[in-house]
Amino acid sequence: MKIRNMVILLIITLILLGTTSCVPGNGRATVEEPAGFFWGVWHGWIAPISLIASIFRDELSVYEVNNTGFWYDLGFYMAVISGFGGLGAARGRNRRKHGRREDEE
């Protein structure tokens, strides 16, 4: 295995470990100190990773139940929508860049 491939694998592993250490339901947010807006944004960004992690660990979830309500919800949904919307926008730019239309696919 080339050094470059090993470095890429190490970086991917570190990113996955870093993101899974902050998934909802890990005990960081409590009733006394609930998750707020920025935790909502973070949890929205890593929702797909949280979903996969929750398959292997029952205490993890996609959504933090100990949250501040509206502000957490707002951050969570903003991140989910912008994340998935950003992927669609990037795909559309790629099509235009290469001169393809949707009906040609």
TIRO-2110 file (N, C-alpha, C; in Angstrom, 1 decimal):
// TIRO-2110
0.9, -1.2, 0.0, N, 1, A
0.0, 0.0, 0.0, CA, 1, A
0.9, 1.2, 0.0, C, 1, A
0.6, 2.2, -0.9, N, 2, A
1.4, 3.4, -1.0, CA, 2, A
1.2, 4.3, 0.2, C, 2, A
2.2, 5.1, 0.5, N, 3, A
2.1, 6.0, 1.6, CA, 3, A
0.9, 6.9, 1.5, C, 3, A
0.7, 7.4, 0.3, N, 4, A
-0.5, 8.3, 0.1, CA, 4, A
-1.8, 7.7, 0.4, C, 4, A
-2.0, 6.4, 0.1, N, 5, A
-3.2, 5.7, 0.4, CA, 5, A
-3.3, 5.5, 1.9, C, 5, A
-2.2, 5.3, 2.6, N, 6, A
-2.2, 5.1, 4.0, CA, 6, A
-2.6, 6.4, 4.7, C, 6, A
-2.1, 7.5, 4.2, N, 7, A
-2.4, 8.8, 4.8, CA, 7, A
-3.9, 9.1, 4.6, C, 7, A
-4.4, 8.9, 3.4, N, 8, A
-5.8, 9.1, 3.2, CA, 8, A
-6.7, 8.2, 4.1, C, 8, A
-6.3, 7.0, 4.3, N, 9, A
-7.1, 6.1, 5.2, CA, 9, A
-7.0, 6.6, 6.6, C, 9, A
-5.8, 7.0, 7.0, N, 10, A
-5.7, 7.6, 8.4, CA, 10, A
-6.6, 8.8, 8.6, C, 10, A
-6.6, 9.7, 7.6, N, 11, A
-7.4, 10.9, 7.7, CA, 11, A
-8.9, 10.6, 7.8, C, 11, A
-9.3, 9.7, 6.9, N, 12, A
-10.7, 9.2, 7.0, CA, 12, A
-11.1, 8.6, 8.3, C, 12, A
-10.2, 7.8, 8.8, N, 13, A
-10.4, 7.2, 10.1, CA, 13, A
-10.5, 8.2, 11.2, C, 13, A
-9.6, 9.2, 11.2, N, 14, A
-9.7, 10.2, 12.3, CA, 14, A
-10.9, 11.1, 12.2, C, 14, A
-11.4, 11.4, 10.9, N, 15, A
-12.6, 12.2, 10.7, CA, 15, A
-13.8, 11.4, 11.3, C, 15, A
-13.9, 10.1, 10.9, N, 16, A
-15.0, 9.3, 11.4, CA, 16, A
-15.0, 9.2, 13.0, C, 16, A
-13.8, 9.0, 13.6, N, 17, A
-13.8, 8.9, 15.0, CA, 17, A
-14.1, 10.3, 15.6, C, 17, A
-13.7, 11.3, 15.0, N, 18, A
-14.0, 12.7, 15.6, CA, 18, A
-15.5, 13.0, 15.5, C, 18, A
-16.1, 12.6, 14.4, N, 19, A
-17.6, 12.9, 14.2, CA, 19, A
-18.4, 12.0, 15.1, C, 19, A
-18.0, 10.8, 15.3, N, 20, A
-18.9, 9.9, 16.1, CA, 20, A
-18.7, 10.1, 17.5, C, 20, A
-17.7, 10.8, 17.9, N, 21, A
-17.5, 11.1, 19.4, CA, 21, A
-18.5, 12.2, 19.8, C, 21, A
-19.2, 12.9, 18.9, N, 22, A
-20.1, 14.0, 19.2, CA, 22, A
-21.5, 13.7, 18.7, C, 22, A
-21.9, 12.4, 18.6, N, 23, A
-23.2, 12.1, 18.1, CA, 23, A
-24.3, 12.3, 19.2, C, 23, A
-25.5, 12.5, 18.8, N, 24, A
-26.6, 12.7, 19.8, CA, 24, A
-26.8, 11.4, 20.7, C, 24, A
-27.1, 11.6, 21.9, N, 25, A
-27.3, 10.5, 22.8, CA, 25, A
-26.1, 10.0, 23.5, C, 25, A
-25.0, 10.7, 23.4, N, 26, A
-23.7, 10.2, 24.0, CA, 26, A
-23.5, 10.6, 25.4, C, 26, A
-24.5, 11.3, 26.0, N, 27, A
-24.5, 11.7, 27.4, CA, 27, A
-23.9, 13.1, 27.6, C, 27, A
-23.5, 13.8, 26.6, N, 28, A
-23.0, 15.2, 26.8, CA, 28, A
-24.1, 16.1, 27.2, C, 28, A
-25.2, 16.0, 26.5, N, 29, A
-26.3, 16.9, 26.8, CA, 29, A
-27.2, 16.3, 27.9, C, 29, A
-27.5, 17.1, 28.9, N, 30, A
-28.3, 16.7, 30.0, CA, 30, A
-29.5, 17.6, 30.2, C, 30, A
-30.4, 17.3, 31.1, N, 31, A
-31.6, 18.1, 31.3, CA, 31, A
-31.1, 19.5, 31.8, C, 31, A
-30.1, 19.5, 32.7, N, 32, A
-29.6, 20.7, 33.3, CA, 32, A
-28.8, 21.5, 32.2, C, 32, A
-28.1, 20.9, 31.3, N, 33, A
-27.3, 21.6, 30.2, CA, 33, A
-27.7, 20.9, 28.9, C, 33, A
-28.9, 21.4, 28.4, N, 34, A
-29.3, 20.8, 27.1, CA, 34, A
-28.5, 21.3, 25.9, C, 34, A
-28.6, 20.5, 24.8, N, 35, A
-28.0, 20.9, 23.6, CA, 35, A
-28.7, 22.1, 23.0, C, 35, A
-27.9, 23.1, 22.5, N, 36, A
-28.5, 24.3, 21.9, CA, 36, A
-28.4, 24.3, 20.4, C, 36, A
-28.4, 25.6, 19.9, N, 37, A
-28.5, 25.8, 18.4, CA, 37, A
-27.3, 25.2, 17.7, C, 37, A
-26.1, 25.4, 18.2, N, 38, A
-24.9, 25.0, 17.5, CA, 38, A
-24.7, 23.5, 17.6, C, 38, A
-25.2, 22.8, 18.7, N, 39, A
-25.2, 21.4, 18.7, CA, 39, A
-26.2, 20.9, 17.7, C, 39, A
-27.3, 21.6, 17.6, N, 40, A
-28.3, 21.2, 16.5, CA, 40, A
-27.7, 21.2, 15.1, C, 40, A
-26.9, 22.3, 14.8, N, 41, A
-26.3, 22.4, 13.5, CA, 41, A
-25.3, 21.2, 13.4, C, 41, A
-24.5, 20.9, 14.4, N, 42, A
-23.6, 19.8, 14.3, CA, 42, A
-24.3, 18.5, 14.1, C, 42, A
-25.3, 18.2, 14.9, N, 43, A
-26.0, 17.0, 14.8, CA, 43, A
-26.8, 16.8, 13.5, C, 43, A
-27.2, 17.9, 12.9, N, 44, A
-27.8, 17.9, 11.5, CA, 44, A
-26.7, 17.5, 10.5, C, 44, A
-25.5, 18.1, 10.6, N, 45, A
-24.5, 17.8, 9.6, CA, 45, A
-24.1, 16.3, 9.7, C, 45, A
-24.0, 15.7, 10.9, N, 46, A
-23.5, 14.4, 11.0, CA, 46, A
-24.7, 13.4, 11.1, C, 46, A
-25.9, 13.8, 10.8, N, 47, A
-27.1, 12.9, 10.9, CA, 47, A
-26.9, 11.5, 10.2, C, 47, A
-26.3, 11.5, 8.9, N, 48, A
-26.1, 10.2, 8.3, CA, 48, A
-25.1, 9.3, 9.1, C, 48, A
-24.1, 9.9, 9.6, N, 49, A
-23.1, 9.1, 10.4, CA, 49, A
-23.8, 8.6, 11.7, C, 49, A
-24.6, 9.5, 12.3, N, 50, A
-25.3, 9.1, 13.6, CA, 50, A
-26.3, 8.0, 13.3, C, 50, A
-26.9, 8.0, 12.2, N, 51, A
-27.9, 6.9, 11.8, CA, 51, A
-27.1, 5.6, 11.7, C, 51, A
-26.0, 5.6, 11.1, N, 52, A
-25.2, 4.3, 11.0, CA, 52, A
-24.7, 3.9, 12.3, C, 52, A
-24.2, 4.9, 13.1, N, 53, A
-23.7, 4.5, 14.5, CA, 53, A
-24.7, 4.0, 15.4, C, 53, A
-26.0, 4.5, 15.2, N, 54, A
-27.1, 4.0, 16.1, CA, 54, A
-27.5, 2.6, 15.8, C, 54, A
-27.1, 2.0, 14.7, N, 55, A
-27.3, 0.6, 14.4, CA, 55, A
-26.5, -0.2, 15.3, C, 55, A
-25.3, 0.2, 15.7, N, 56, A
-24.4, -0.6, 16.5, CA, 56, A
-24.4, -0.3, 17.9, C, 56, A
-24.9, 0.9, 18.3, N, 57, A
-25.0, 1.2, 19.7, CA, 57, A
-26.4, 1.8, 20.0, C, 57, A
-27.1, 1.1, 20.8, N, 58, A
-28.5, 1.5, 21.1, CA, 58, A
-28.7, 2.9, 21.8, C, 58, A
-27.7, 3.3, 22.5, N, 59, A
-27.9, 4.6, 23.3, CA, 59, A
-27.7, 5.8, 22.4, C, 59, A
-27.1, 5.6, 21.2, N, 60, A
-27.0, 6.7, 20.2, CA, 60, A
-28.2, 6.9, 19.4, C, 60, A
-28.4, 8.1, 19.0, N, 61, A
-29.6, 8.4, 18.1, CA, 61, A
-29.2, 9.5, 17.1, C, 61, A
-30.1, 9.8, 16.2, N, 62, A
-29.9, 10.8, 15.2, CA, 62, A
-30.2, 12.2, 15.8, C, 62, A
-31.1, 12.3, 16.8, N, 63, A
-31.6, 13.5, 17.4, CA, 63, A
-31.4, 13.6, 18.9, C, 63, A
-30.9, 14.6, 19.4, N, 64, A
-30.6, 14.8, 20.9, CA, 64, A
-31.9, 15.1, 21.6, C, 64, A
-32.4, 14.2, 22.5, N, 65, A
-33.6, 14.4, 23.2, CA, 65, A
-33.5, 15.5, 24.2, C, 65, A
-32.3, 15.7, 24.8, N, 66, A
-32.1, 16.7, 25.8, CA, 66, A
-31.7, 18.0, 25.1, C, 66, A
-32.6, 18.8, 24.6, N, 67, A
-32.3, 20.0, 23.8, CA, 67, A
-33.1, 21.2, 24.2, C, 67, A
-32.7, 22.3, 23.7, N, 68, A
-33.4, 23.6, 24.1, CA, 68, A
-34.6, 23.9, 23.4, C, 68, A
-35.1, 22.9, 22.5, N, 69, A
-36.4, 23.1, 21.9, CA, 69, A
-36.2, 23.8, 20.5, C, 69, A
-36.9, 24.9, 20.3, N, 70, A
-36.9, 25.6, 19.0, CA, 70, A
-35.5, 25.8, 18.4, C, 70, A
-34.6, 26.3, 19.2, N, 71, A
-33.3, 26.7, 18.7, CA, 71, A
-32.5, 25.5, 18.3, C, 71, A
-32.5, 24.4, 19.0, N, 72, A
-31.9, 23.2, 18.6, CA, 72, A
-32.5, 22.7, 17.3, C, 72, A
-33.9, 22.7, 17.3, N, 73, A
-34.6, 22.2, 16.1, CA, 73, A
-34.2, 23.0, 14.9, C, 73, A
-34.1, 24.3, 15.0, N, 74, A
-33.8, 25.2, 13.9, CA, 74, A
-32.4, 24.9, 13.4, C, 74, A
-31.4, 24.8, 14.3, N, 75, A
-30.0, 24.4, 13.9, CA, 75, A
-30.0, 23.1, 13.2, C, 75, A
-30.7, 22.1, 13.8, N, 76, A
-30.7, 20.7, 13.2, CA, 76, A
-31.2, 20.7, 11.8, C, 76, A
-32.4, 21.3, 11.6, N, 77, A
-33.0, 21.3, 10.3, CA, 77, A
-32.3, 22.2, 9.3, C, 77, A
-31.7, 23.3, 9.7, N, 78, A
-30.9, 24.1, 8.8, CA, 78, A
-29.8, 23.3, 8.3, C, 78, A
-29.1, 22.6, 9.1, N, 79, A
-27.9, 21.8, 8.7, CA, 79, A
-28.3, 20.6, 7.8, C, 79, A
-29.4, 20.0, 8.1, N, 80, A
-29.9, 18.8, 7.3, CA, 80, A
-30.3, 19.4, 5.9, C, 80, A
-31.0, 20.4, 5.9, N, 81, A
-31.5, 20.9, 4.6, CA, 81, A
-30.3, 21.5, 3.8, C, 81, A
-29.4, 22.2, 4.4, N, 82, A
-28.3, 22.8, 3.7, CA, 82, A
-27.3, 21.7, 3.2, C, 82, A
-27.2, 20.7, 4.0, N, 83, A
-26.3, 19.6, 3.6, CA, 83, A
-26.8, 18.9, 2.4, C, 83, A
-28.1, 18.5, 2.4, N, 84, A
-28.6, 17.7, 1.3, CA, 84, A
-28.8, 18.6, 0.1, C, 84, A
-29.2, 19.9, 0.4, N, 85, A
-29.4, 20.8, -0.7, CA, 85, A
-28.1, 21.2, -1.4, C, 85, A
-27.0, 21.3, -0.6, N, 86, A
-25.7, 21.5, -1.1, CA, 86, A
-25.2, 20.4, -2.0, C, 86, A
-25.6, 19.2, -1.7, N, 87, A
-25.2, 18.1, -2.6, CA, 87, A
-25.9, 18.2, -3.9, C, 87, A
-27.2, 18.5, -3.9, N, 88, A
-27.9, 18.6, -5.1, CA, 88, A
-27.4, 19.8, -6.0, C, 88, A
-27.1, 20.9, -5.3, N, 89, A
-26.6, 22.0, -6.1, CA, 89, A
-25.3, 21.7, -6.7, C, 89, A
-24.4, 21.0, -6.0, N, 90, A
-23.1, 20.6, -6.5, CA, 90, A
-23.3, 19.7, -7.7, C, 90, A
-24.2, 18.8, -7.6, N, 91, A
-24.5, 17.9, -8.7, CA, 91, A
-25.0, 18.7, -10.0, C, 91, A
-25.8, 19.6, -9.8, N, 92, A
-26.3, 20.5, -10.9, CA, 92, A
-25.2, 21.3, -11.5, C, 92, A
-24.3, 21.8, -10.7, N, 93, A
-23.2, 22.6, -11.3, CA, 93, A
-22.3, 21.6, -12.1, C, 93, A
-22.1, 20.4, -11.6, N, 94, A
-21.3, 19.5, -12.4, CA, 94, A
-21.9, 19.1, -13.7, C, 94, A
-23.2, 19.0, -13.8, N, 95, A
-23.9, 18.7, -15.0, CA, 95, A
-23.7, 19.9, -16.0, C, 95, A
-23.9, 21.1, -15.5, N, 96, A
-23.8, 22.3, -16.4, CA, 96, A
-22.3, 22.4, -16.9, C, 96, A
-21.4, 22.1, -16.0, N, 97, A
-20.0, 22.2, -16.4, CA, 97, A
-19.6, 21.3, -17.5, C, 97, A
-20.2, 20.1, -17.5, N, 98, A
-19.9, 19.1, -18.6, CA, 98, A
-20.9, 19.1, -19.7, C, 98, A
-21.8, 20.1, -19.7, N, 99, A
-22.7, 20.3, -20.8, CA, 99, A
-23.8, 19.2, -20.9, C, 99, A
-24.2, 18.6, -19.8, N, 100, A
-25.3, 17.6, -19.9, CA, 100, A
-26.5, 18.2, -19.3, C, 100, A
-27.6, 17.7, -19.8, N, 101, A
-29.0, 18.0, -19.3, CA, 101, A
-29.5, 16.8, -18.6, C, 101, A
-30.6, 17.1, -17.8, N, 102, A
-31.2, 16.0, -17.0, CA, 102, A
-31.8, 15.0, -17.9, C, 102, A
-32.4, 15.4, -19.0, N, 103, A
-33.1, 14.5, -19.9, CA, 103, A
-32.2, 13.6, -20.7, C, 103, A
-30.9, 13.9, -20.7, N, 104, A
-29.9, 13.1, -21.5, CA, 104, A
-29.4, 11.9, -20.7, C, 104, A
-29.7, 11.9, -19.4, N, 105, A
-29.1, 10.9, -18.5, CA, 105, A
-30.0, 9.6, -18.6, C, 105, A
END
